[in-house]
């Protein structure tokens, strides 16, 4: 590749005169008048398309159409010789089988048939035709040989194509272009770049089709620097204004993430076609900063009289989905009916996805069920759509309902004729992560092995994350170790997993391994690393890595990095150090950091600092209901009734709603749902009896109940009352997670891990009691709340009980 770069830099230098590479064959004009050869009617892609006349200002040879007569002239025959009548495939094959003498052009329809049947023995037929052509001497015909090079490339036989290319006595620009675009088609972009350099060094001049193919190769090879040189070459000879070149330039820059350069290439294309507009609109749909521009371009396209195709409308519908604009989406859907594209599968997929993003699941499912045919993209749109709207659901119950719908869709997909792909697995594994559905995740893991998708780094990363979120760190480690390749995302996910499971030393060691491997950590990696130091109270290590992030990797700390440092001091009871760190660094703490300070100061008995932090927290007008509960618990426990009234008034003004305590547990493919003091379960009597027995035994071995304040903002209360008497409200005896844990102990086999998901933060009393439950029942109990994962075993929690400072 070093040779390629140096050669291309030398050859594509706009200052270098092309006079030294003057072509020797008569089919090319001198560089002063025609630096680029005309393109023949045989398309590189294999389809026969007539060459569009080029403007005279471009300096192209307008008389060089690629017909049989041109080759005859190059061979010294008369230019007026008429090309043979083209035959269809069946007629040509019949003549070959009869052994009759055939003209070279009769091979062309047979070669085209090989491309059409490339997945059904087309390559074998092409090789047979090659043998027949060699026997009859037809392979020396440049027109037919070029067609055969193209066919080999289209069938994936790039070595055969290159071998034939090297044996050809004569080559024209089409032959070179076929080889360049073929390598790109076969994911051999670097070879395509080398062929282009070789072409220029031999004094052959590219056509605008060749340059377009080169831009595609530069894009595939992620060599935007070489693409810019090709762009400069095209500008020098006036080819950048050709529509196909403008399209290639837009596509290259946009795929590289440089939409500004892509937009300049777009504006510099005078004769824009539907491909030009669609390229730019679809690129805008992929960048949230250009959504409005994409819609504006679509309107300009319509005003300019260019009729959009199904690809354009699919991109526009994606723009509506990214903006969550249902009104505009319905207008585009109506437009699709008007132009007759409503039945097009990509258009239907994007329309369905828009409905999902807006939460209109019934309408999306109706469109899905009405489809006569579907592709894996259709299924992926439905599954990923349900996965994404889990986070935007109005409550946790709806979120889990959508997760179950995604799992059901995946099950139906596996039972259909279609097979899940890499995108399917990564989407459904994210659903399992969010729901802590370990059993389903293990089944999907087996499916990835069966389908061969486990080797993909994205699927593997999703698998590691799923095991981490489900509390199975051993399986996550095994999946991580077996990965053939790792990305910074994978390393970060595993470091975070170790941190969440209380294995801070393992997290630090893995970070050091990451550095040794050459992977570059990002800001999220350092958040996970600093969290690990915070959970374990490793002050020196945390300060060293904080400085490393700034000085060695030049990453400016975000509020999450500062939050980890403050959290570490709070957990250790070094409250003065926490406030000093805030003052020294000068950052503005957010709601989460002030909440951590309030909880930590209260836990360590420094109420003066707790009240100070609470005042700063209230100035931010918190948006999270748990923050108000934290403050109310503190003020009620200290008898500060005016502050109680103030907090409740602000909660009402900010419309934060009520605290809904919900927990879930999955047992044998069935999910059980609990509220606080829930009596709806058929075995409620047994559950409460089990809890009473466990609590009595726990008290005998050291458990001391912690009394929370009344649940003033729970969903058992309606409205807001500013009277202090409200503090005498009813107390909740058992929060939802204790009931879920009790059911797990009751219905799962001895020794089985109990896994519970909770929608809010655990309270101190539940955290303390479940520690003792794990000891008394000799079980591993995993509870994932809204803040972190708690893994209870032998009377200990993975948070090392530092997490207790942050509990409600």
C-alpha positions, -999 to 999 in steps of 0.1 A, spaced: 0 0 0 30 23 6 39 20 -31 3 27 -41 1 59 -21 34 73 -33 26 64 -69 -9 79 -68 4 110 -51 29 115 -79 6 107 -108 -25 126 -95 -5 157 -88 -25 185 -106 8 203 -112 23 174 -131 19 178 -168 2 148 -185 23 153 -216 47 126 -205 20 100 -205 7 107 -240 -11 76 -253 4 57 -282 -26 41 -296 -46 58 -323 -79 55 -304 -70 84 -279 -65 121 -286 -35 140 -274 -37 154 -238 -40 190 -250 -74 182 -265 -87 150 -250 -71 140 -217 -99 115 -210 -111 88 -234 -148 84 -242 -168 57 -225 -182 29 -247 -218 16 -246 -208 -15 -226 -213 -6 -190 -188 -17 -164 -217 -31 -143 -226 -54 -170 -257 -36 -183 -257 -23 -218 -263 15 -215 -256 40 -242 -230 66 -234 -244 100 -227 -230 127 -251 -204 148 -232 -201 186 -235 -174 197 -258 -159 218 -230 -149 186 -212 -125 178 -240 -138 142 -246 -137 123 -279 -174 125 -289 -168 102 -319 -153 73 -299 -185 52 -293 -176 17 -284 -189 -3 -313 -175 -32 -332 -164 -8 -360 -141 11 -336 -122 -21 -328 -121 -29 -365 -105 4 -371 -79 -2 -344 -71 -35 -361 -66 -19 -395 -100 -28 -409 -125 -4 -425 -144 19 -401 -175 15 -422 -177 -22 -415 -212 -30 -400 -213 -48 -367 -229 -82 -367 -265 -87 -359 -268 -93 -321 -284 -127 -312 -303 -137 -282 -288 -162 -258 -307 -192 -270 -299 -186 -307 -262 -181 -299 -260 -212 -277 -276 -233 -304 -251 -222 -330 -222 -230 -306 -235 -265 -299 -239 -271 -337 -202 -263 -342 -211 -236 -367 -187 -207 -373 -199 -177 -352 -189 -141 -350 -174 -128 -318 -204 -107 -308 -225 -138 -305 -207 -146 -272 -220 -114 -256 -256 -125 -248 -242 -158 -234 -219 -139 -211 -247 -117 -200 -267 -148 -191 -237 -159 -169 -240 -127 -149 -278 -132 -145 -271 -168 -132 -240 -159 -111 -255 -178 -81 -266 -208 -102 -235 -220 -120 -228 -188 -140 -191 -189 -133 -188 -225 -145 -206 -215 -178 -184 -184 -182 -153 -206 -179 -167 -230 -205 -173 -202 -228 -138 -189 -222 -124 -223 -232 -145 -222 -264 -133 -187 -272 -97 -197 -267 -102 -226 -290 -116 -205 -318 -93 -175 -312 -121 -152 -303 -105 -144 -270 -82 -121 -288 -112 -99 -297 -109 -69 -272 -146 -63 -272 -155 -99 -262 -125 -102 -238 -135 -71 -220 -171 -85 -216 -155 -117 -202 -134 -97 -177 -166 -80 -166 -184 -113 -162 -157 -128 -141 -157 -99 -118 -195 -100 -115 -193 -137 -106 -167 -130 -79 -138 -146 -98 -114 -116 -96 -83 -139 -102 -97 -152 -134 -105 -117 -145 -70 -104 -138 -54 -134 -155 -74 -128 -186 -67 -91 -184 -29 -97 -183 -32 -120 -214 -51 -95 -235 -29 -81 -263 -49 -49 -265 -68 -30 -238 -89 1 -239 -103 23 -212 -133 1 -208 -112 -29 -200 -93 -10 -173 -126 4 -159 -141 -31 -158 -111 -43 -137 -112 -13 -114 -149 -15 -107 -149 -52 -104 -123 -52 -76 -144 -27 -58 -175 -48 -63 -156 -78 -48 -145 -58 -17 -110 -55 -30 -108 -17 -30 -70 -16 -25 -64 -37 -56 -87 -13 -75 -65 16 -64 -34 -3 -76 -49 -10 -110 -58 27 -114 -22 37 -106 -9 11 -131 -33 24 -157 -19 60 -154 17 49 -153 12 32 -187 -1 64 -201 -37 54 -204 -63 82 -197 -94 74 -176 -129 83 -187 -153 98 -162 -167 63 -156 -133 52 -146 -129 81 -122 -164 74 -108 -153 38 -101 -121 51 -85 -141 74 -62 -162 43 -51 -129 24 -45 -115 53 -24 -147 54 -4 -147 16 2 -110 17 12 -116 47 34 -90 67 15 -106 101 14 -72 116 7 -68 97 -26 -104 105 -34 -96 142 -31 -67 137 -56 -91 120 -80 -115 149 -75 -87 174 -83 -79 154 -114 -115 155 -125 -117 193 -119 -85 199 -140 -101 182 -170 -136 195 -165 -151 161 -156 -165 171 -122 -195 188 -138 -207 155 -154 -237 142 -136 -223 107 -129 -191 122 -116 -211 146 -93 -230 116 -80 -199 97 -72 -183 127 -55 -214 133 -34 -215 96 -24 -178 95 -15 -178 126 7 -211 118 24 -200 82 32 -169 97 47 -191 119 70 -181 151 52 -215 164 42 -203 199 36 -179 187 9 -207 164 -4 -230 194 -5 -205 215 -25 -201 186 -50 -239 185 -52 -242 222 -59 -214 219 -85 -234 194 -105 -254 215 -130 -275 186 -145 -288 168 -114 -308 136 -118 -328 115 -94 -297 97 -82 -280 130 -74 -309 142 -53 -314 108 -36 -277 105 -27 -278 139 -9 -312 134 8 -303 99 21 -270 112 35 -289 140 54 -312 113 68 -282 96 84 -270 128 102 -293 144 128 -277 178 121 -289 178 85 -325 166 88 -340 200 79 -316 203 50 -327 169 37 -364 179 38 -355 212 21 -337 193 -7 -367 171 -12 -389 201 -17 -364 216 -41 -363 184 -60 -401 184 -65 -401 221 -74 -374 213 -100 -396 188 -117 -375 157 -108 -397 128 -100 -385 109 -69 -382 71 -70 -387 46 -43 -352 51 -29 -358 88 -26 -391 83 -8 -376 57 15 -349 83 26 -375 110 30 -396 87 52 -365 80 72 -361 118 77 -396 119 91 -388 91 114 -356 108 127 -376 140 133 -405 120 148 -428 140 125 -459 119 120 -478 147 102 -452 150 75 -448 113 74 -485 109 65 -481 134 37 -452 115 23 -471 83 26 -500 99 7 -475 110 -20 -463 74 -22 -499 63 -30 -501 91 -56 -470 80 -75 -477 43 -71 -448 35 -47 -469 25 -17 -464 -13 -24 -426 -10 -27 -410 -30 1 -384 -4 12 -410 23 13 -433 1 34 -404 -7 57 -395 29 64 -432 38 68 -437 10 93 -406 21 112 -419 57 114 -451 44 131 -430 24 155 -408 53 164 -439 74 172 -453 46 194 -482 37 171 -475 0 173 -509 -11 162 -506 7 129 -471 -6 124 -482 -41 131 -511 -37 107 -488 -27 79 -465 -56 87 -493 -82 87 -507 -68 54 -474 -73 35 -477 -99 9 -439 -105 10 -413 -93 34 -375 -93 36 -351 -96 66 -350 -58 65 -387 -57 72 -383 -80 102 -353 -60 114 -372 -28 112 -400 -42 134 -376 -58 160 -353 -28 162 -383 -5 163 -397 -22 193 -363 -23 209 -358 15 205 -392 26 218 -387 6 250 -367 37 263 -394 61 253 -423 41 268 -445 61 292 -439 36 320 -419 4 326 -449 -18 321 -453 -6 285 -416 -8 279 -415 -45 289 -446 -51 268 -428 -38 238 -397 -59 247 -419 -91 248 -433 -81 214 -398 -79 199 -390 -113 214 -422 -128 199 -413 -113 165 -378 -129 167 -393 -162 175 -417 -159 145 -387 -149 123 -367 -180 133 -397 -202 124 -401 -185 90 -382 -192 58 -360 -162 64 -329 -163 86 -318 -137 111 -288 -116 102 -262 -97 122 -285 -67 126 -313 -89 139 -291 -105 166 -276 -72 178 -311 -57 181 -327 -86 199 -298 -90 223 -302 -54 233 -338 -63 242 -327 -91 263 -302 -68 280 -329 -42 288 -353 -69 302 -326 -90 319 -340 -119 300 -310 -143 305 -328 -175 294 -339 -160 261 -305 -144 256 -288 -178 260 -311 -193 234 -302 -164 210 -265 -170 218 -270 -206 206 -287 -193 175 -257 -170 167 -234 -200 169 -257 -221 146 -260 -194 119 -223 -184 121 -230 -148 132 -210 -151 164 -178 -141 146 -191 -106 140 -177 -81 164 -210 -62 167 -230 -93 177 -202 -104 200 -202 -70 217 -240 -72 221 -236 -106 236 -210 -95 262 -233 -66 271 -263 -89 275 -245 -112 299 -232 -82 319 -266 -67 322 -281 -100 332 -256 -104 361 -237 -133 345 -202 -119 345 -186 -154 340 -205 -159 307 -196 -123 297 -159 -130 303 -160 -162 283 -177 -145 254 -152 -117 255 -121 -140 257 -134 -160 227 -139 -129 205 -116 -130 174 -115 -92 172 -123 -65 197 -133 -28 193 -131 0 219 -169 -6 225 -162 -42 234 -134 -34 258 -155 -6 274 -185 -29 278 -164 -56 296 -146 -30 318 -181 -16 328 -193 -52 335 -164 -59 359 -171 -26 376 -208 -33 380 -201 -67 395 -177 -53 421 -146 -66 404 -128 -33 402 -93 -48 401 -103 -69 371 -117 -38 354 -84 -19 360 -63 -49 347 -85 -51 316 -80 -14 309 -42 -19 311 -46 -49 287 -66 -27 264 -38 -1 263 -12 -28 256 -34 -41 227 -32 -8 209 -69 1 213 -75 37 221 -99 43 251 -126 70 246 -145 91 271 -170 63 278 -141 39 286 -128 64 312 -163 67 327 -164 29 332 -129 29 346 -134 57 370 -167 41 381 -147 9 390 -123 30 411 -152 48 427 -170 16 437 -138 2 453 -127 34 468 -94 34 449 -85 71 452 -49 71 440 -58 50 409 -88 72 401 -67 104 403 -40 88 381 -65 77 354 -83 111 356 -50 129 349 -41 103 322 -74 110 304 -66 147 302 -28 147 296 -21 115 276 -54 111 256 -64 148 255 -100 140 265 -117 169 283 -136 156 313 -174 155 310 -198 158 339 -199 120 341 -162 119 348 -165 146 375 -194 127 389 -174 95 393 -147 114 413 -172 131 436 -191 98 441 -158 81 451 -151 107 478 -187 105 490 -187 67 493 -155 70 515 -170 96 537 -145 122 525 -172 149 521 -148 179 524 -126 164 496 -157 160 475 -167 197 479 -131 207 474 -128 188 442 -159 206 429 -145 240 438 -110 232 424 -122 219 391 -148 246 386 -174 223 369 -212 228 376 -226 196 392 -258 183 377 -289 168 394 -273 134 398 -241 147 415 -260 169 440 -283 140 447 -252 118 454 -239 145 478 -272 148 496 -274 110 501 -238 107 511 -238 136 536 -270 122 552 -255 87 553 -224 99 570 -243 122 594 -231 155 581 -265 172 579 -251 207 575 -235 198 542 -266 177 533 -289 207 536 -265 228 517 -264 203 488 -302 200 490 -306 237 485 -283 236 455 -302 207 441 -336 224 444 -322 254 425 -319 231 395 -356 222 397 -351 185 395 -370 164 369 -366 130 384 -392 118 409 -366 98 430 -348 131 437 -379 145 454 -383 112 474 -347 114 486 -352 150 498 -385 143 514 -371 113 533 -343 136 546 -366 165 556 -392 143 572 -366 124 592 -353 157 606 -387 173 612 -382 201 587 -418 204 577 -415 237 559 -389 221 536 -413 192 532 -440 215 519 -415 233 497 -403 201 480 -438 188 475 -449 221 460 -420 221 436 -427 185 427 -463 195 418 -451 225 398 -426 204 378 -453 177 373 -429 149 380 -458 125 387 -457 99 414 -432 72 424 -442 39 409 -424 10 426 -424 -19 401 -403 -52 399 -403 -81 375 -390 -117 377 -390 -143 349 -395 -179 359 -398 -206 332 -406 -183 303 -433 -165 324 -429 -130 338 -443 -120 372 -450 -83 380 -451 -68 415 -460 -35 431 -453 -25 467 -473 -45 492 -489 -63 462 -515 -89 472 -527 -98 437 -504 -129 432 -522 -162 437 -495 -172 462 -495 -139 481 -501 -156 514 -471 -179 510 -449 -150 498 -457 -129 528 -452 -158 552 -418 -166 536 -408 -129 540 -418 -128 576 -398 -160 583 -367 -147 565 -369 -113 583 -371 -129 617 -341 -152 609 -322 -121 595 -328 -102 628 -313 -131 647 -280 -128 627 -277 -90 628 -302 -74 605 -316 -41 617 -346 -27 598 -341 8 585 -373 29 587 -380 50 556 -402 80 557 -438 76 545 -442 72 507 -454 107 502 -450 107 464 -459 70 458 -487 60 435 -507 50 466 -512 86 473 -532 110 452 -526 148 450 -503 169 471 -510 182 505 -488 209 521 -499 201 557 -473 185 580 -499 160 591 -495 143 558 -462 129 570 -483 105 591 -493 87 560 -492 49 557 -459 31 556 -451 5 530 -441 -28 545 -426 -47 515 -413 -30 484 -418 -47 451 -383 -62 448 -387 -81 481 -419 -97 469 -402 -107 436 -372 -121 454 -395 -141 476 -413 -156 446 -379 -165 431 -369 -183 463 -402 -201 464 -405 -212 427 -370 -218 415 -349 -249 423 -324 -248 452 -292 -232 442 -306 -214 412 -298 -177 408 -327 -153 414 -328 -124 390 -351 -94 395 -354 -61 377 -366 -29 395 -376 3 379 -363 27 406 -335 27 431 -335 2 459 -341 16 494 -316 9 522 -338 -15 541 -345 -37 510 -308 -37 502 -298 -47 537 -325 -74 540 -318 -90 507 -281 -93 517 -293 -115 546 -317 -134 524 -288 -145 502 -270 -158 532 -299 -176 548 -312 -192 515 -277 -199 503 -286 -183 469 -272 -158 446 -297 -129 441 -293 -103 414 -313 -71 415 -308 -45 388 -324 -12 397 -324 21 379 -289 30 391 -268 -2 390 -267 -39 393 -266 -55 428 -253 -90 431 -260 -105 465 -241 -136 476 -232 -150 511 -246 -119 528 -226 -94 507 -234 -71 477 -212 -64 447 -214 -27 454 -194 -34 486 -221 -16 506 -207 17 493 -239 18 472 -259 22 504 -250 58 505 -268 64 473 -300 45 481 -332 62 490 
